[in-house]
Amino acid sequence: MKQIVLLVFVAFAAIGCTQQKSPEVPVVDEKAITGTIIALEKEALGRWYSGDPDGFLELSAEDVTYMDPALNNTIVGLDNLKKYYEPIRGMVQSNHFELENTQVITNGNLAVLNYNLRNYAIDSQSQWNCTEVYRLEADGKWKIVHTHWTHYTPKQ
């Protein structure tokens, strides 16, 4: 009986020694990431509403996917997104815009931003829902890997 107990003890000790240690979970400063992501988005929107789509193009990863209500299909890839934006360069203008209900959810090298956007153009107002998925790249920069825009009508 002592031999069996000793054998079981040795087996458990061997298992414990051969198990790989789980990698340390990096400490994530969610508040800092949230601030960074929202600042990047606001800067790109400011450029967008001045007729300059390059703010979003510079933020987009090579493998970005993009969806909006004007499209029948998803745009895949930065080159295709550039082609989509080019005809509207200089055309999008706004007096003022507001981001409402912003939320950033982080998980390692991914951050999901969603918000409601109110755009006050010269002669109209529009409301949008936006979801952006950002990925932290090897160079330490956050890049958009997915964008999804939808119109909404505020309830009275």
ZADRENMI-694031 format. One record per residue (C-alpha): residue number from 1; residue in one letter; x, y, z. Coordinates in nm, 3 decimals. Layout:
N
+-----+------+---------+---------+---------+
:  nr : rest :       u :       v :       w :
+-----+------+---------+---------+---------+
: NUM :    a :       X :       Y :       Z :
...
+-----+------+---------+---------+---------+
***
This chain:
156
+-----+------+---------+---------+---------+
:  nr : rest :       u :       v :       w :
+-----+------+---------+---------+---------+
:   1 :    m :   0.000 :   0.000 :   0.000 :
:   2 :    k :   0.287 :   0.237 :   0.083 :
:   3 :    q :   0.430 :   0.169 :  -0.262 :
:   4 :    i :   0.100 :   0.269 :  -0.432 :
:   5 :    v :   0.075 :   0.591 :  -0.230 :
:   6 :    l :   0.438 :   0.667 :  -0.311 :
:   7 :    l :   0.379 :   0.591 :  -0.681 :
:   8 :    v :   0.071 :   0.821 :  -0.691 :
:   9 :    f :   0.266 :   1.097 :  -0.515 :
:  10 :    v :   0.556 :   1.065 :  -0.762 :
:  11 :    a :   0.311 :   1.065 :  -1.057 :
:  12 :    f :   0.141 :   1.386 :  -0.940 :
:  13 :    a :   0.477 :   1.548 :  -0.874 :
:  14 :    a :   0.593 :   1.456 :  -1.224 :
:  15 :    i :   0.276 :   1.594 :  -1.380 :
:  16 :    g :   0.317 :   1.917 :  -1.188 :
:  17 :    c :   0.677 :   1.954 :  -1.303 :
:  18 :    t :   0.600 :   1.890 :  -1.670 :
:  19 :    q :   0.301 :   2.122 :  -1.701 :
:  20 :    q :   0.378 :   2.443 :  -1.879 :
:  21 :    k :   0.335 :   2.757 :  -1.684 :
:  22 :    s :   0.052 :   2.968 :  -1.825 :
:  23 :    p :   0.174 :   3.294 :  -1.974 :
:  24 :    e :   0.139 :   3.603 :  -1.765 :
:  25 :    v :  -0.169 :   3.804 :  -1.855 :
:  26 :    p :  -0.051 :   4.152 :  -1.947 :
:  27 :    v :  -0.179 :   4.435 :  -1.736 :
:  28 :    v :  -0.404 :   4.647 :  -1.955 :
:  29 :    d :  -0.474 :   5.010 :  -1.878 :
:  30 :    e :  -0.830 :   5.017 :  -2.012 :
:  31 :    k :  -0.875 :   5.385 :  -1.932 :
:  32 :    a :  -0.568 :   5.480 :  -2.136 :
:  33 :    i :  -0.672 :   5.257 :  -2.427 :
:  34 :    t :  -1.024 :   5.402 :  -2.421 :
:  35 :    g :  -0.887 :   5.756 :  -2.431 :
:  36 :    t :  -0.649 :   5.672 :  -2.714 :
:  37 :    i :  -0.912 :   5.499 :  -2.928 :
:  38 :    i :  -1.169 :   5.778 :  -2.884 :
:  39 :    a :  -0.906 :   6.045 :  -2.961 :
:  40 :    l :  -0.802 :   5.864 :  -3.280 :
:  41 :    e :  -1.165 :   5.835 :  -3.389 :
:  42 :    k :  -1.245 :   6.201 :  -3.320 :
:  43 :    e :  -0.937 :   6.316 :  -3.510 :
:  44 :    a :  -1.031 :   6.100 :  -3.811 :
:  45 :    l :  -1.392 :   6.226 :  -3.798 :
:  46 :    g :  -1.271 :   6.585 :  -3.786 :
:  47 :    r :  -1.072 :   6.527 :  -4.103 :
:  48 :    w :  -1.362 :   6.335 :  -4.262 :
:  49 :    y :  -1.602 :   6.623 :  -4.206 :
:  50 :    s :  -1.349 :   6.860 :  -4.363 :
:  51 :    g :  -1.359 :   6.650 :  -4.681 :
:  52 :    d :  -1.043 :   6.450 :  -4.602 :
:  53 :    p :  -1.090 :   6.070 :  -4.580 :
:  54 :    d :  -0.717 :   6.016 :  -4.520 :
:  55 :    g :  -0.764 :   6.024 :  -4.142 :
:  56 :    f :  -0.959 :   5.700 :  -4.160 :
:  57 :    l :  -0.741 :   5.555 :  -4.435 :
:  58 :    e :  -0.427 :   5.615 :  -4.227 :
:  59 :    l :  -0.595 :   5.442 :  -3.932 :
:  60 :    s :  -0.706 :   5.140 :  -4.136 :
:  61 :    a :  -0.508 :   4.818 :  -4.147 :
:  62 :    e :  -0.422 :   4.652 :  -4.480 :
:  63 :    d :  -0.679 :   4.379 :  -4.405 :
:  64 :    v :  -0.960 :   4.618 :  -4.304 :
:  65 :    t :  -1.323 :   4.530 :  -4.374 :
:  66 :    y :  -1.586 :   4.802 :  -4.414 :
:  67 :    m :  -1.967 :   4.806 :  -4.418 :
:  68 :    d :  -2.214 :   5.091 :  -4.460 :
:  69 :    p :  -2.576 :   5.130 :  -4.577 :
:  70 :    a :  -2.471 :   5.248 :  -4.925 :
:  71 :    l :  -2.302 :   4.915 :  -4.999 :
:  72 :    n :  -2.442 :   4.583 :  -5.114 :
:  73 :    n :  -2.126 :   4.401 :  -5.010 :
:  74 :    t :  -1.848 :   4.439 :  -4.757 :
:  75 :    i :  -1.535 :   4.617 :  -4.876 :
:  76 :    v :  -1.229 :   4.405 :  -4.805 :
:  77 :    g :  -0.879 :   4.553 :  -4.796 :
:  78 :    l :  -0.730 :   4.899 :  -4.768 :
:  79 :    d :  -0.681 :   4.941 :  -5.143 :
:  80 :    n :  -1.053 :   4.882 :  -5.205 :
:  81 :    l :  -1.148 :   5.121 :  -4.924 :
:  82 :    k :  -0.927 :   5.390 :  -5.083 :
:  83 :    k :  -1.108 :   5.339 :  -5.414 :
:  84 :    y :  -1.444 :   5.373 :  -5.239 :
:  85 :    y :  -1.348 :   5.696 :  -5.059 :
:  86 :    e :  -1.171 :   5.870 :  -5.349 :
:  87 :    p :  -1.486 :   5.990 :  -5.539 :
:  88 :    i :  -1.620 :   6.163 :  -5.226 :
:  89 :    r :  -1.294 :   6.336 :  -5.134 :
:  90 :    g :  -1.371 :   6.701 :  -5.059 :
:  91 :    m :  -1.748 :   6.646 :  -5.068 :
:  92 :    v :  -1.827 :   6.558 :  -4.704 :
:  93 :    q :  -1.861 :   6.873 :  -4.495 :
:  94 :    s :  -2.004 :   6.944 :  -4.151 :
:  95 :    n :  -2.034 :   7.237 :  -3.916 :
:  96 :    h :  -2.024 :   7.020 :  -3.605 :
:  97 :    f :  -2.045 :   6.657 :  -3.492 :
:  98 :    e :  -2.094 :   6.486 :  -3.157 :
:  99 :    l :  -2.010 :   6.138 :  -3.036 :
: 100 :    e :  -2.261 :   6.006 :  -2.784 :
: 101 :    n :  -2.276 :   5.687 :  -2.578 :
: 102 :    t :  -1.916 :   5.598 :  -2.655 :
: 103 :    q :  -1.799 :   5.264 :  -2.527 :
: 104 :    v :  -1.467 :   5.087 :  -2.570 :
: 105 :    i :  -1.430 :   4.721 :  -2.482 :
: 106 :    t :  -1.073 :   4.592 :  -2.473 :
: 107 :    n :  -0.927 :   4.244 :  -2.482 :
: 108 :    g :  -0.553 :   4.222 :  -2.524 :
: 109 :    n :  -0.456 :   4.367 :  -2.860 :
: 110 :    l :  -0.819 :   4.430 :  -2.969 :
: 111 :    a :  -1.051 :   4.716 :  -2.882 :
: 112 :    v :  -1.412 :   4.752 :  -2.994 :
: 113 :    l :  -1.542 :   5.108 :  -3.012 :
: 114 :    n :  -1.910 :   5.182 :  -3.057 :
: 115 :    y :  -2.092 :   5.513 :  -3.047 :
: 116 :    n :  -2.380 :   5.719 :  -3.179 :
: 117 :    l :  -2.278 :   6.005 :  -3.407 :
: 118 :    r :  -2.480 :   6.320 :  -3.462 :
: 119 :    n :  -2.365 :   6.520 :  -3.760 :
: 120 :    y :  -2.479 :   6.878 :  -3.807 :
: 121 :    a :  -2.417 :   6.961 :  -4.171 :
: 122 :    i :  -2.481 :   7.301 :  -4.325 :
: 123 :    d :  -2.845 :   7.231 :  -4.410 :
: 124 :    s :  -2.923 :   6.896 :  -4.247 :
: 125 :    q :  -2.864 :   6.668 :  -3.954 :
: 126 :    s :  -2.792 :   6.294 :  -3.961 :
: 127 :    q :  -2.752 :   6.025 :  -3.700 :
: 128 :    w :  -2.531 :   5.720 :  -3.727 :
: 129 :    n :  -2.437 :   5.417 :  -3.524 :
: 130 :    c :  -2.075 :   5.314 :  -3.561 :
: 131 :    t :  -1.876 :   5.012 :  -3.453 :
: 132 :    e :  -1.501 :   5.007 :  -3.511 :
: 133 :    v :  -1.272 :   4.718 :  -3.423 :
: 134 :    y :  -0.916 :   4.835 :  -3.357 :
: 135 :    r :  -0.610 :   4.608 :  -3.337 :
: 136 :    l :  -0.283 :   4.698 :  -3.168 :
: 137 :    e :  -0.015 :   4.639 :  -3.429 :
: 138 :    a :   0.344 :   4.526 :  -3.370 :
: 139 :    d :   0.463 :   4.886 :  -3.411 :
: 140 :    g :   0.246 :   4.993 :  -3.115 :
: 141 :    k :  -0.015 :   5.175 :  -3.326 :
: 142 :    w :  -0.388 :   5.105 :  -3.313 :
: 143 :    k :  -0.536 :   5.026 :  -3.656 :
: 144 :    i :  -0.897 :   4.977 :  -3.763 :
: 145 :    v :  -0.962 :   4.622 :  -3.885 :
: 146 :    h :  -1.342 :   4.649 :  -3.916 :
: 147 :    t :  -1.591 :   4.934 :  -3.957 :
: 148 :    h :  -1.970 :   4.912 :  -3.957 :
: 149 :    w :  -2.193 :   5.218 :  -4.007 :
: 150 :    t :  -2.574 :   5.229 :  -3.989 :
: 151 :    h :  -2.826 :   5.514 :  -4.000 :
: 152 :    y :  -3.066 :   5.559 :  -3.714 :
: 153 :    t :  -3.362 :   5.781 :  -3.642 :
: 154 :    p :  -3.385 :   5.904 :  -3.283 :
: 155 :    k :  -3.706 :   5.812 :  -3.104 :
: 156 :    q :  -3.914 :   6.105 :  -2.986 :
+-----+------+---------+---------+---------+
***
